[in-house]
Amino acid sequence: MDLQDQLKNLFPNHEPSPEEEKILEDKELWIQEEPMICKYEKRKGKPTTIIEGYTGTDEDFKILSKELKTKLSVGGSFKDDSIIIQGDYRDKIMTILKEKGFKVKRVGG
């Protein structure tokens, strides 16, 4: 049971407005030609994975970062045109991005 079904059970008489339906639709991300860079660093002694090189809009990059964080169930942030993921998840991130159609280049180690 997804969120939409749960909301329909709670509010059976609610009709979504066109604006709500527009928000609920999956937004397609812009796929670029150049590869994104996925690198590993240690910051303050803790491993981090950094993804850089996306040339689309910041909003699309934020959506992508949220998807990655939820799929991997890890913390992270979006700063200075890069996604910072807590932990070393380069292999998993690269497979997720390749499934979405992105080209990814592994840097460092």
N, CA, C and O atoms as a GROMACS GRO file, in nm:
protein
  436
    1MET      N    1   0.085  -0.117   0.000
    1MET     CA    2   0.000   0.000   0.000
    1MET      C    3   0.089   0.124   0.000
    1MET      O    4   0.166   0.146   0.093
    2ASP      N    5   0.078   0.203  -0.106
    2ASP     CA    6   0.161   0.322  -0.114
    2ASP      C    7   0.091   0.442  -0.049
    2ASP      O    8  -0.020   0.430   0.002
    3LEU      N    9   0.158   0.553  -0.051
    3LEU     CA   10   0.108   0.673   0.015
    3LEU      C   11  -0.024   0.720  -0.042
    3LEU      O   12  -0.112   0.765   0.033
    4GLN      N   13  -0.041   0.711  -0.172
    4GLN     CA   14  -0.165   0.756  -0.235
    4GLN      C   15  -0.285   0.674  -0.186
    4GLN      O   16  -0.391   0.730  -0.160
    5ASP      N   17  -0.268   0.543  -0.174
    5ASP     CA   18  -0.376   0.458  -0.124
    5ASP      C   19  -0.409   0.490   0.021
    5ASP      O   20  -0.526   0.493   0.058
    6GLN      N   21  -0.307   0.515   0.102
    6GLN     CA   22  -0.331   0.550   0.242
    6GLN      C   23  -0.407   0.682   0.253
    6GLN      O   24  -0.498   0.695   0.334
    7LEU      N   25  -0.369   0.780   0.170
    7LEU     CA   26  -0.440   0.908   0.173
    7LEU      C   27  -0.585   0.894   0.128
    7LEU      O   28  -0.673   0.960   0.182
    8LYS      N   29  -0.609   0.807   0.029
    8LYS     CA   30  -0.746   0.786  -0.016
    8LYS      C   31  -0.830   0.720   0.092
    8LYS      O   32  -0.949   0.749   0.104
    9ASN      N   33  -0.769   0.632   0.172
    9ASN     CA   34  -0.842   0.569   0.283
    9ASN      C   35  -0.874   0.671   0.392
    9ASN      O   36  -0.982   0.666   0.451
   10LEU      N   37  -0.781   0.762   0.419
   10LEU     CA   38  -0.804   0.862   0.522
   10LEU      C   39  -0.901   0.971   0.478
   10LEU      O   40  -0.983   1.017   0.558
   11PHE      N   41  -0.893   1.012   0.352
   11PHE     CA   42  -0.976   1.120   0.298
   11PHE      C   43  -1.047   1.072   0.172
   11PHE      O   44  -1.003   1.105   0.062
   12PRO      N   45  -1.156   0.995   0.186
   12PRO     CA   46  -1.220   0.936   0.067
   12PRO      C   47  -1.288   1.038  -0.024
   12PRO      O   48  -1.304   1.012  -0.143
   13ASN      N   49  -1.329   1.154   0.028
   13ASN     CA   50  -1.402   1.252  -0.052
   13ASN      C   51  -1.310   1.355  -0.117
   13ASN      O   52  -1.358   1.441  -0.191
   14HIS      N   53  -1.180   1.348  -0.093
   14HIS     CA   54  -1.087   1.448  -0.146
   14HIS      C   55  -1.058   1.424  -0.294
   14HIS      O   56  -1.024   1.313  -0.334
   15GLU      N   57  -1.072   1.529  -0.372
   15GLU     CA   58  -1.038   1.525  -0.514
   15GLU      C   59  -0.910   1.606  -0.532
   15GLU      O   60  -0.911   1.726  -0.502
   16PRO      N   61  -0.800   1.546  -0.582
   16PRO     CA   62  -0.676   1.623  -0.599
   16PRO      C   63  -0.690   1.729  -0.707
   16PRO      O   64  -0.750   1.706  -0.812
   17SER      N   65  -0.633   1.844  -0.678
   17SER     CA   66  -0.635   1.954  -0.776
   17SER      C   67  -0.532   1.926  -0.885
   17SER      O   68  -0.444   1.843  -0.866
   18PRO      N   69  -0.541   1.994  -0.999
   18PRO     CA   70  -0.442   1.972  -1.106
   18PRO      C   71  -0.300   2.004  -1.061
   18PRO      O   72  -0.205   1.941  -1.109
   19GLU      N   73  -0.283   2.101  -0.970
   19GLU     CA   74  -0.150   2.134  -0.919
   19GLU      C   75  -0.092   2.019  -0.838
   19GLU      O   76   0.027   1.988  -0.848
   20GLU      N   77  -0.179   1.954  -0.756
   20GLU     CA   78  -0.133   1.841  -0.676
   20GLU      C   79  -0.093   1.725  -0.766
   20GLU      O   80   0.008   1.658  -0.741
   21GLU      N   81  -0.170   1.700  -0.871
   21GLU     CA   82  -0.139   1.590  -0.962
   21GLU      C   83  -0.008   1.616  -1.035
   21GLU      O   84   0.069   1.524  -1.061
   22LYS      N   85   0.017   1.743  -1.068
   22LYS     CA   86   0.141   1.779  -1.137
   22LYS      C   87   0.261   1.753  -1.048
   22LYS      O   88   0.365   1.707  -1.096
   23ILE      N   89   0.248   1.781  -0.919
   23ILE     CA   90   0.357   1.758  -0.824
   23ILE      C   91   0.381   1.609  -0.805
   23ILE      O   92   0.495   1.565  -0.792
   24LEU      N   93   0.274   1.531  -0.804
   24LEU     CA   94   0.285   1.388  -0.776
   24LEU      C   95   0.346   1.309  -0.892
   24LEU      O   96   0.395   1.198  -0.871
   25GLU      N   97   0.343   1.364  -1.014
   25GLU     CA   98   0.400   1.293  -1.127
   25GLU      C   99   0.552   1.282  -1.112
   25GLU      O  100   0.616   1.373  -1.059
   26ASP      N  101   0.608   1.170  -1.158
   26ASP     CA  102   0.753   1.154  -1.154
   26ASP      C  103   0.816   1.247  -1.256
   26ASP      O  104   0.777   1.250  -1.372
   27LYS      N  105   0.913   1.321  -1.211
   27LYS     CA  106   0.981   1.416  -1.298
   27LYS      C  107   1.102   1.346  -1.359
   27LYS      O  108   1.180   1.281  -1.288
   28GLU      N  109   1.119   1.361  -1.489
   28GLU     CA  110   1.234   1.302  -1.555
   28GLU      C  111   1.355   1.391  -1.536
   28GLU      O  112   1.346   1.513  -1.551
   29LEU      N  113   1.468   1.330  -1.504
   29LEU     CA  114   1.592   1.403  -1.487
   29LEU      C  115   1.660   1.421  -1.621
   29LEU      O  116   1.648   1.336  -1.710
   30TRP      N  117   1.732   1.530  -1.636
   30TRP     CA  118   1.805   1.557  -1.758
   30TRP      C  119   1.931   1.470  -1.759
   30TRP      O  120   2.010   1.474  -1.665
   31ILE      N  121   1.948   1.391  -1.865
   31ILE     CA  122   2.063   1.303  -1.879
   31ILE      C  123   2.168   1.377  -1.962
   31ILE      O  124   2.138   1.426  -2.071
   32GLN      N  125   2.288   1.384  -1.911
   32GLN     CA  126   2.394   1.460  -1.977
   32GLN      C  127   2.487   1.368  -2.054
   32GLN      O  128   2.485   1.246  -2.036
   33GLU      N  129   2.568   1.426  -2.140
   33GLU     CA  130   2.662   1.350  -2.222
   33GLU      C  131   2.791   1.319  -2.145
   33GLU      O  132   2.843   1.207  -2.154
   34GLU      N  133   2.844   1.416  -2.071
   34GLU     CA  134   2.968   1.396  -1.998
   34GLU      C  135   2.943   1.307  -1.876
   34GLU      O  136   2.835   1.312  -1.817
   35PRO      N  137   3.042   1.228  -1.838
   35PRO     CA  138   3.022   1.143  -1.720
   35PRO      C  139   3.027   1.222  -1.589
   35PRO      O  140   3.100   1.320  -1.577
   36MET      N  141   2.948   1.176  -1.493
   36MET     CA  142   2.952   1.234  -1.359
   36MET      C  143   3.070   1.169  -1.285
   36MET      O  144   3.106   1.056  -1.314
   37ILE      N  145   3.127   1.241  -1.192
   37ILE     CA  146   3.244   1.191  -1.118
   37ILE      C  147   3.198   1.142  -0.982
   37ILE      O  148   3.133   1.214  -0.908
   38CYS      N  149   3.234   1.018  -0.950
   38CYS     CA  150   3.202   0.959  -0.821
   38CYS      C  151   3.334   0.930  -0.751
   38CYS      O  152   3.409   0.842  -0.794
   39LYS      N  153   3.363   1.003  -0.642
   39LYS     CA  154   3.492   0.986  -0.577
   39LYS      C  155   3.475   0.962  -0.427
   39LYS      O  156   3.369   0.989  -0.369
   40TYR      N  157   3.580   0.910  -0.367
   40TYR     CA  158   3.583   0.874  -0.227
   40TYR      C  159   3.682   0.963  -0.154
   40TYR      O  160   3.794   0.983  -0.200
   41GLU      N  161   3.641   1.017  -0.041
   41GLU     CA  162   3.729   1.099   0.042
   41GLU      C  163   3.705   1.065   0.188
   41GLU      O  164   3.602   1.009   0.225
   42LYS      N  165   3.802   1.100   0.269
   42LYS     CA  166   3.782   1.093   0.414
   42LYS      C  167   3.775   1.236   0.464
   42LYS      O  168   3.867   1.315   0.442
   43ARG      N  169   3.667   1.267   0.532
   43ARG     CA  170   3.650   1.400   0.591
   43ARG      C  171   3.634   1.383   0.741
   43ARG      O  172   3.542   1.316   0.789
   44LYS      N  173   3.725   1.445   0.814
   44LYS     CA  174   3.728   1.434   0.960
   44LYS      C  175   3.735   1.288   1.004
   44LYS      O  176   3.674   1.249   1.103
   45GLY      N  177   3.810   1.208   0.928
   45GLY     CA  178   3.831   1.068   0.962
   45GLY      C  179   3.719   0.974   0.922
   45GLY      O  180   3.729   0.854   0.946
   46LYS      N  181   3.613   1.026   0.862
   46LYS     CA  182   3.499   0.942   0.825
   46LYS      C  183   3.490   0.932   0.672
   46LYS      O  184   3.514   1.031   0.603
   47PRO      N  185   3.455   0.814   0.621
   47PRO     CA  186   3.447   0.797   0.475
   47PRO      C  187   3.325   0.868   0.417
   47PRO      O  188   3.216   0.863   0.474
   48THR      N  189   3.344   0.934   0.304
   48THR     CA  190   3.234   0.998   0.232
   48THR      C  191   3.247   0.971   0.083
   48THR      O  192   3.358   0.957   0.031
   49THR      N  193   3.135   0.964   0.016
   49THR     CA  194   3.130   0.948  -0.128
   49THR      C  195   3.078   1.079  -0.185
   49THR      O  196   2.976   1.131  -0.140
   50ILE      N  197   3.146   1.133  -0.285
   50ILE     CA  198   3.110   1.262  -0.342
   50ILE      C  199   3.079   1.244  -0.491
   50ILE      O  200   3.156   1.183  -0.565
   51ILE      N  201   2.966   1.299  -0.533
   51ILE     CA  202   2.925   1.292  -0.672
   51ILE      C  203   2.923   1.434  -0.727
   51ILE      O  204   2.857   1.522  -0.671
   52GLU      N  205   2.997   1.457  -0.836
   52GLU     CA  206   3.009   1.590  -0.895
   52GLU      C  207   2.993   1.580  -1.046
   52GLU      O  208   2.993   1.471  -1.103
   53GLY      N  209   2.978   1.695  -1.108
   53GLY     CA  210   2.981   1.701  -1.254
   53GLY      C  211   2.847   1.698  -1.322
   53GLY      O  212   2.841   1.674  -1.442
   54TYR      N  213   2.737   1.721  -1.249
   54TYR     CA  214   2.605   1.725  -1.312
   54TYR      C  215   2.582   1.864  -1.370
   54TYR      O  216   2.599   1.963  -1.300
   55THR      N  217   2.545   1.871  -1.496
   55THR     CA  218   2.531   2.000  -1.562
   55THR      C  219   2.385   2.044  -1.576
   55THR      O  220   2.358   2.146  -1.639
   56GLY      N  221   2.293   1.969  -1.518
   56GLY     CA  222   2.152   2.008  -1.523
   56GLY      C  223   2.121   2.113  -1.417
   56GLY      O  224   2.211   2.176  -1.363
   57THR      N  225   1.993   2.130  -1.389
   57THR     CA  226   1.953   2.230  -1.291
   57THR      C  227   1.979   2.179  -1.150
   57THR      O  228   1.989   2.058  -1.126
   58ASP      N  229   1.991   2.273  -1.056
   58ASP     CA  230   2.013   2.236  -0.916
   58ASP      C  231   1.895   2.158  -0.861
   58ASP      O  232   1.913   2.068  -0.778
   59GLU      N  233   1.774   2.190  -0.906
   59GLU     CA  234   1.656   2.120  -0.858
   59GLU      C  235   1.661   1.972  -0.896
   59GLU      O  236   1.629   1.886  -0.814
   60ASP      N  237   1.702   1.943  -1.020
   60ASP     CA  238   1.714   1.803  -1.063
   60ASP      C  239   1.821   1.730  -0.982
   60ASP      O  240   1.804   1.614  -0.946
   61PHE      N  241   1.931   1.800  -0.955
   61PHE     CA  242   2.041   1.739  -0.878
   61PHE      C  243   1.996   1.711  -0.735
   61PHE      O  244   2.036   1.610  -0.677
   62LYS      N  245   1.914   1.799  -0.678
   62LYS     CA  246   1.861   1.776  -0.543
   62LYS      C  247   1.766   1.657  -0.541
   62LYS      O  248   1.766   1.578  -0.446
   63ILE      N  249   1.686   1.643  -0.646
   63ILE     CA  250   1.596   1.528  -0.656
   63ILE      C  251   1.677   1.399  -0.665
   63ILE      O  252   1.645   1.299  -0.600
   64LEU      N  253   1.784   1.402  -0.745
   64LEU     CA  254   1.871   1.286  -0.758
   64LEU      C  255   1.937   1.251  -0.626
   64LEU      O  256   1.948   1.133  -0.591
   65SER      N  257   1.981   1.352  -0.551
   65SER     CA  258   2.046   1.325  -0.423
   65SER      C  259   1.947   1.264  -0.325
   65SER      O  260   1.983   1.175  -0.248
   66LYS      N  261   1.824   1.311  -0.326
   66LYS     CA  262   1.723   1.255  -0.236
   66LYS      C  263   1.694   1.109  -0.272
   66LYS      O  264   1.678   1.026  -0.183
   67GLU      N  265   1.686   1.079  -0.401
   67GLU     CA  266   1.663   0.941  -0.443
   67GLU      C  267   1.776   0.850  -0.398
   67GLU      O  268   1.752   0.741  -0.347
   68LEU      N  269   1.900   0.895  -0.416
   68LEU     CA  270   2.014   0.813  -0.376
   68LEU      C  271   2.014   0.789  -0.226
   68LEU      O  272   2.037   0.677  -0.181
   69LYS      N  273   1.989   0.893  -0.149
   69LYS     CA  274   1.991   0.879  -0.003
   69LYS      C  275   1.881   0.784   0.046
   69LYS      O  276   1.903   0.707   0.139
   70THR      N  277   1.763   0.790  -0.016
   70THR     CA  278   1.656   0.702   0.028
   70THR      C  279   1.680   0.558  -0.017
   70THR      O  280   1.650   0.466   0.058
   71LYS      N  281   1.734   0.538  -0.138
   71LYS     CA  282   1.761   0.401  -0.184
   71LYS      C  283   1.871   0.335  -0.102
   71LYS      O  284   1.865   0.214  -0.076
   72LEU      N  285   1.970   0.412  -0.061
   72LEU     CA  286   2.081   0.357   0.017
   72LEU      C  287   2.055   0.362   0.167
   72LEU      O  288   2.129   0.301   0.244
   73SER      N  289   1.953   0.434   0.209
   73SER     CA  290   1.919   0.452   0.351
   73SER      C  291   2.037   0.509   0.429
   73SER      O  292   2.073   0.457   0.535
   74VAL      N  293   2.096   0.614   0.377
   74VAL     CA  294   2.209   0.680   0.442
   74VAL      C  295   2.184   0.830   0.447
   74VAL      O  296   2.092   0.882   0.382
   75GLY      N  297   2.266   0.898   0.524
   75GLY     CA  298   2.258   1.043   0.532
   75GLY      C  299   2.347   1.107   0.429
   75GLY      O  300   2.433   1.042   0.369
   76GLY      N  301   2.326   1.234   0.409
   76GLY     CA  302   2.408   1.307   0.315
   76GLY      C  303   2.355   1.446   0.296
   76GLY      O  304   2.259   1.486   0.362
   77SER      N  305   2.416   1.520   0.206
   77SER     CA  306   2.373   1.657   0.181
   77SER      C  307   2.404   1.696   0.037
   77SER      O  308   2.474   1.626  -0.036
   78PHE      N  309   2.351   1.811  -0.001
   78PHE     CA  310   2.376   1.870  -0.133
   78PHE      C  311   2.439   2.006  -0.110
   78PHE      O  312   2.372   2.098  -0.061
   79LYS      N  313   2.567   2.020  -0.144
   79LYS     CA  314   2.638   2.146  -0.124
   79LYS      C  315   2.729   2.174  -0.244
   79LYS      O  316   2.788   2.082  -0.300
   80ASP      N  317   2.738   2.300  -0.281
   80ASP     CA  318   2.833   2.346  -0.382
   80ASP      C  319   2.834   2.259  -0.508
   80ASP      O  320   2.940   2.218  -0.555
   81ASP      N  321   2.717   2.232  -0.564
   81ASP     CA  322   2.702   2.152  -0.685
   81ASP      C  323   2.762   2.012  -0.672
   81ASP      O  324   2.816   1.959  -0.769
   82SER      N  325   2.753   1.953  -0.554
   82SER     CA  326   2.798   1.814  -0.535
   82SER      C  327   2.709   1.748  -0.431
   82SER      O  328   2.658   1.812  -0.340
   83ILE      N  329   2.693   1.617  -0.446
   83ILE     CA  330   2.619   1.538  -0.349
   83ILE      C  331   2.720   1.470  -0.259
   83ILE      O  332   2.814   1.407  -0.308
   84ILE      N  333   2.703   1.483  -0.128
   84ILE     CA  334   2.792   1.421  -0.031
   84ILE      C  335   2.713   1.314   0.042
   84ILE      O  336   2.614   1.344   0.110
   85ILE      N  337   2.756   1.188   0.028
   85ILE     CA  338   2.690   1.075   0.091
   85ILE      C  339   2.781   1.022   0.202
   85ILE      O  340   2.901   1.006   0.181
   86GLN      N  341   2.724   0.994   0.318
   86GLN     CA  342   2.802   0.941   0.428
   86GLN      C  343   2.832   0.794   0.404
   86GLN      O  344   2.740   0.714   0.385
   87GLY      N  345   2.960   0.758   0.404
   87GLY     CA  346   3.001   0.619   0.384
   87GLY      C  347   3.058   0.597   0.244
   87GLY      O  348   3.048   0.683   0.157
   88ASP      N  349   3.117   0.479   0.225
   88ASP     CA  350   3.176   0.442   0.096
   88ASP      C  351   3.076   0.357   0.019
   88ASP      O  352   3.070   0.236   0.037
   89TYR      N  353   2.998   0.421  -0.067
   89TYR     CA  354   2.895   0.352  -0.146
   89TYR      C  355   2.916   0.372  -0.295
   89TYR      O  356   2.820   0.378  -0.372
   90ARG      N  357   3.042   0.383  -0.337
   90ARG     CA  358   3.069   0.413  -0.478
   90ARG      C  359   3.009   0.310  -0.572
   90ARG      O  360   2.946   0.346  -0.671
   91ASP      N  361   3.028   0.182  -0.541
   91ASP     CA  362   2.979   0.078  -0.633
   91ASP      C  363   2.827   0.081  -0.645
   91ASP      O  364   2.773   0.073  -0.755
   92LYS      N  365   2.758   0.093  -0.532
   92LYS     CA  366   2.612   0.095  -0.535
   92LYS      C  367   2.559   0.219  -0.605
   92LYS      O  368   2.464   0.212  -0.682
   93ILE      N  369   2.621   0.334  -0.578
   93ILE     CA  370   2.579   0.457  -0.642
   93ILE      C  371   2.601   0.451  -0.792
   93ILE      O  372   2.516   0.495  -0.869
   94MET      N  373   2.714   0.396  -0.833
   94MET     CA  374   2.742   0.386  -0.976
   94MET      C  375   2.641   0.296  -1.046
   94MET      O  376   2.599   0.328  -1.157
   95THR      N  377   2.600   0.185  -0.986
   95THR     CA  378   2.501   0.098  -1.049
   95THR      C  379   2.365   0.167  -1.056
   95THR      O  380   2.294   0.154  -1.157
   96ILE      N  381   2.327   0.241  -0.951
   96ILE     CA  382   2.199   0.312  -0.953
   96ILE      C  383   2.198   0.418  -1.063
   96ILE      O  384   2.101   0.430  -1.136
   97LEU      N  385   2.307   0.494  -1.074
   97LEU     CA  386   2.314   0.599  -1.176
   97LEU      C  387   2.318   0.541  -1.317
   97LEU      O  388   2.259   0.598  -1.408
   98LYS      N  389   2.386   0.428  -1.334
   98LYS     CA  390   2.390   0.365  -1.467
   98LYS      C  391   2.253   0.313  -1.507
   98LYS      O  392   2.216   0.319  -1.624
   99GLU      N  393   2.175   0.262  -1.409
   99GLU     CA  394   2.039   0.216  -1.439
   99GLU      C  395   1.951   0.332  -1.482
   99GLU      O  396   1.859   0.314  -1.562
  100LYS      N  397   1.978   0.451  -1.430
  100LYS     CA  398   1.901   0.570  -1.468
  100LYS      C  399   1.945   0.626  -1.602
  100LYS      O  400   1.875   0.711  -1.659
  101GLY      N  401   2.059   0.580  -1.655
  101GLY     CA  402   2.105   0.625  -1.786
  101GLY      C  403   2.221   0.722  -1.782
  101GLY      O  404   2.261   0.774  -1.886
  102PHE      N  405   2.276   0.749  -1.665
  102PHE     CA  406   2.390   0.840  -1.653
  102PHE      C  407   2.520   0.766  -1.683
  102PHE      O  408   2.530   0.645  -1.665
  103LYS      N  409   2.619   0.842  -1.727
  103LYS     CA  410   2.753   0.790  -1.741
  103LYS      C  411   2.828   0.832  -1.615
  103LYS      O  412   2.822   0.948  -1.573
  104VAL      N  413   2.900   0.736  -1.556
  104VAL     CA  414   2.967   0.762  -1.429
  104VAL      C  415   3.113   0.723  -1.439
  104VAL      O  416   3.146   0.619  -1.496
  105LYS      N  417   3.201   0.806  -1.385
  105LYS     CA  418   3.344   0.779  -1.385
  105LYS      C  419   3.389   0.769  -1.240
  105LYS      O  420   3.362   0.857  -1.158
  106ARG      N  421   3.459   0.660  -1.209
  106ARG     CA  422   3.509   0.638  -1.073
  106ARG      C  423   3.646   0.703  -1.058
  106ARG      O  424   3.735   0.681  -1.140
  107VAL      N  425   3.663   0.784  -0.952
  107VAL     CA  426   3.789   0.855  -0.929
  107VAL      C  427   3.837   0.823  -0.789
  107VAL      O  428   3.759   0.825  -0.694
  108GLY      N  429   3.964   0.794  -0.775
  108GLY     CA  430   4.025   0.773  -0.644
  108GLY      C  431   4.002   0.636  -0.586
  108GLY      O  432   3.892   0.604  -0.540
  109GLY      N  433   4.103   0.554  -0.589
  109GLY     CA  434   4.100   0.423  -0.523
  109GLY      C  435   4.025   0.321  -0.593
  109GLY      O  436   4.016   0.208  -0.546
   0.00000   0.00000   0.00000
